[in-house]
Every structure is written in C-alpha cells, then in structure tokens.
C-alpha cells in the first residue's frame, strides 16, 4: 500500500508540473502573439510612411509629365 501511495503522490506531482508548464506555455504564446501584432503594426506603419519616398524621381517625372 505504501508503494501505491508513493506512486500516486509522484503522479500528482508530475501532473502539477505539467499544469505549470502548460500555464507558462500559454503565457509565452500570448506574449508572442502580442509582440507579433505590434511588430506587424510597426512594419505597416513604416511601409505607409516611407512609401512616397521609395521612388521620388519617378513620382517627380510623372508629376511634370
């Protein structure tokens, strides 16, 4: 009976460790998702700001015909 109790305690401890790891993974995933969204928004912003500057000579030529 003592062996069965030890095995049960070990299984409970293992389950607790797995649950803590899953919680940490969930937090990391949420953090990565937020960072990915921020980075994507920033890249979009940079693209919008610098789009007019990418080819200024051709834009000037088109303006003057």
C-alpha positions, 0 to 999 in steps of 0.5 A, a space after each residue: 500500500 505504501 508503494 501505491 501511495 508513493 506512486 500516486 503522490 509522484 503522479 500528482 506531482 508530475 501532473 502539477 508540473 505539467 499544469 505549470 508548464 502548460 500555464 507558462 506555455 500559454 503565457 509565452 504564446 500570448 506574449 508572442 502573439 502580442 509582440 507579433 501584432 505590434 511588430 506587424 503594426 510597426 512594419 505597416 506603419 513604416 511601409 505607409 510612411 516611407 512609401 512616397 519616398 521609395 521612388 521620388 524621381 519617378 513620382 517627380 517625372 510623372 508629376 511634370 509629365 
